Amino acid sequence: MTAIPFDNSYVRLPDRFFARRAPTPVAAPRLIRLNGDLAAILGIDGVWVAGPAGVEMLAGNTVPEGADPIATAYAGHQFGNFVPQLGDGRAVLLGEVVDRDGHRHDIQLKGAGPTPFSRRGDGRAALGPVLREYLVSEAMAALGIPTTRALAAVVTGEPVLRETRLPGAVLARVAASHIRVGSFQYFAARGDTEAVRALADHVLARHYPEKSSAEHPYRALLAGVVARQADLVASWLLVGFVHGVMNTDNMSVAGETIDYGPCAFLDAYDPRTRFSSIDAHGRYAYGQQPGIALWNLTRLAETLLPLLAEDEAASVEAAETTLAGFSPRFEAAYRGGLAKKLGLSGERAGDAALADDLLARMAENQADFTLTFRRLCDAAERPDADVGVRDLFVDPTEFDAWVVRWRERLANEGRNPAATAAAMRAVNPAFIPRNHHVEAMIAAAVEQGDFGPFEDMLAVLARPYDDQPTNARYAEAPVGGGVGYRTFCGT
């Protein structure tokens, strides 16, 4: 038995789908962390991976038995502007494994050196962005949100040059696949319908096998991607996540969150919030994310038009009909999630207005998103706990005016207050990757070589829905509500 049971399928596609490229070796790799639980799920020998030979593999110094390293080709709309060739410029896909439940996963080394798609970049990753992606992707997994995962992180012993010299690192990322909307765009832009069809067939077999036998399988494929993206973005909003760069090349057709560059989480609630330093006009702001997801899906539909029907008019009609399913699917997921956050188990007239009114009052009063909903859990059980919520509002009377209607609505549920509170705590996290703590964690690692805060945060965020009194500081909002906080891509 090999240390990693590779079973590669993407390399069986035509050569124009990728470039074969081994990772570039580094000077002195050292393991920061191995995700042992994930390794076990993937059937990977964790003892070997954590040992000297495994660390050499994770850093890109050796290619393990069974791997077939490639850099994949894709295009993409970046902030609305189409770039016909992007591709894996600093990542190498080692291969695929099938986990103990029969699910296929890519294992990719991010920061593994230059590829034919690097566009004059160094192909490397700095330590800070690697730690951010490891931490946030694992936090998202614990929150129950579909996401790529982090298998391991290593330091390379080599610096990378950004605005200054920074320690280099490599992230071993695990994904259902790394196929993006931009993967389809790459071939559609070249008029390569044969490749679009081959890619669609691969995605159907890999991610939507139940749709392969549909009367119109490519329409069913588009509908499947639409549904998963609607559910995914709704789940983002419900925990206050802001992606940062929702370009089409960062949109997985598998329905996972991918690429955690300038992402962050809301502190004070404001739908206009954007964190990315390169998102000058707020294209990917928190409240814009559903609309951008639909825009991206429309770009996917455009690539599939030759496959949807025999003539153009029928193809366009099929695409439009399928895309029209996004909004109702998103609204059902988002509204249903908001109702659960408020302790409402059954849908009634006025529920949406009740939730919207709370959000509007939160925005007007700079109330912290996560703390407001978490403290409402206590308020559902004990009216005297209202003080904890109202203290989050600049004008507490704004909360007082709303909470009366909420309590009346809860009374109509006829549920025991303790049961309501327990149900709410299961969907309202106590802990998210607070931006100020993420930055402090990165600074400790980069500037002092101290990975203690990284390990501490990982432990806390592995149980986001549990009260952890000894870790209460990780739940605290930053001074000033996080206003003005900015994130950077790290490339």
Summary of the structure (lengths in Angstrom):
residues: 491
radius of gyration: 23.0
end to end distance: 37.5
largest distance: 65.8
contacts: 1713
relative contact order: 0.11
helix: 49%
strand: 14%
